[in-house]
């Protein structure tokens, strides 16, 4: 198991809700890689409660989306954005639970990366899963979308 290197840490304005360690309101997820899988360990918190005693479904979706992004990034070493995602909720995610989100790339087709992910507990009970398609924009398109110049700096090498 090796820790995934996060190039966004070198940005001065990095405040991602899901993975920035600087966002005090965020999830502060850290990612690891083993073989083809990328994963994150996390503990559900009352801070992100939906119905009483349950993690909000949107937070679970965010975690699934984020782990798929990192799987895509680790596989291609290129920036990508979510094009579409479908989440299937099987069981409510209980608060205070130690869980693992895992993702892997299924296929890379030109500028699209197809991924799958799931959240499970230590007994391998799967609470929810998702499939996603990620689009790898060129440098110009990404700069427009993100409203930032990526020709220089820590993200410059992650575009076709």
SVG drawing of the C-alpha trace seen along z (x, -y; Angstrom):
<svg xmlns="http://www.w3.org/2000/svg" viewBox="-34 -32 39 41">
<polyline fill="none" stroke="black" stroke-width="0.4" points="0.0,0.0 1.4,-3.4 0.1,-6.9 -1.2,-8.7 0.7,-11.9 -1.6,-14.9 -0.3,-17.7 -3.0,-20.0 -1.2,-20.5 1.2,-22.8 -1.6,-25.2 -2.1,-28.2 -5.9,-28.1 -6.5,-24.4 -9.7,-24.0 -11.4,-20.9 -14.3,-19.8 -13.4,-16.1 -9.6,-16.0 -8.0,-19.2 -6.4,-19.0 -6.9,-22.7 -10.7,-22.7 -11.8,-22.5 -15.4,-21.8 -14.4,-19.1 -13.8,-15.4 -10.0,-15.7 -9.7,-12.3 -6.3,-10.8 -5.9,-8.2 -3.8,-5.1 -3.1,-2.7 -2.6,1.0 -2.5,2.7 -5.3,1.2 -7.3,0.0 -7.3,-3.4 -8.9,-3.8 -9.5,-6.0 -10.4,-5.1 -12.8,-7.4 -15.0,-7.5 -18.6,-8.8 -19.4,-11.8 -22.6,-13.4 -21.2,-16.5 -22.4,-15.0 -25.7,-13.5 -28.7,-13.2 -31.6,-11.4 -30.9,-10.7 -28.1,-8.2 -27.2,-8.1 -24.6,-9.7 -26.2,-12.1 -26.4,-10.3 -24.9,-13.3 -21.8,-12.9 -21.5,-9.3 -21.9,-10.3 -19.1,-12.8 -16.8,-10.2 -17.5,-7.8 -17.0,-10.5 -13.7,-11.6 -12.2,-8.1 -13.1,-7.5 -11.4,-10.8 -8.2,-9.6 -8.4,-6.2 -8.6,-7.9 -5.8,-10.3 -3.5,-7.5 -4.2,-5.4 -3.8,-8.2 -1.8,-10.9 -4.2,-13.4 -6.7,-15.8 -10.3,-14.7 -13.7,-16.0 -16.9,-14.1 -19.0,-13.7 -21.7,-11.4 -22.1,-9.3 -24.8,-6.8 -24.9,-5.9 -26.7,-2.8 -27.5,-2.9 -27.9,0.5 -27.9,-0.2 -27.8,-3.4 -24.2,-4.4 -24.3,-4.5 -22.6,-7.3 -19.4,-6.6 -18.5,-3.7 -15.0,-3.1 -15.4,-2.6 -13.3,-2.2 -14.1,-3.7 -12.4,-1.9 -12.3,-2.7 -10.7,-1.3 -10.6,-2.2 -12.5,0.1 -11.6,-1.4 -10.0,-4.4 -11.5,-5.5 -9.8,-8.6 -10.7,-11.4 -13.1,-9.4 -12.3,-7.2 -14.9,-4.7 -14.6,-3.9 -16.4,-2.0 -16.4,-2.5 -17.9,-1.3 -18.0,-2.0 -17.7,1.0 -17.0,1.8 -14.2,4.0 -16.5,7.0 -16.8,6.2 -20.4,5.2 -21.0,2.9 -23.2,-0.1 -23.2,-1.8 -21.5,-1.7 -21.2,-3.9 -20.1,-4.0 -18.7,-7.1 -17.4,-8.5 -14.7,-11.1 -13.7,-13.5 -10.0,-14.5 -10.2,-18.0 -7.2,-19.7 -5.3,-22.4 -7.2,-25.3 -10.7,-23.8 -9.6,-23.0 -8.2,-26.5 -11.6,-27.9 -13.6,-25.6 -11.4,-26.0 -10.8,-29.7 -7.1,-29.3 -3.9,-29.3 -2.5,-25.8 0.2,-26.5 2.6,-26.9 2.7,-25.5 2.0,-22.1 -0.8,-21.0 1.0,-21.9 2.2,-18.3 -1.2,-16.7 -2.8,-17.5 -2.6,-16.1"/>
</svg>
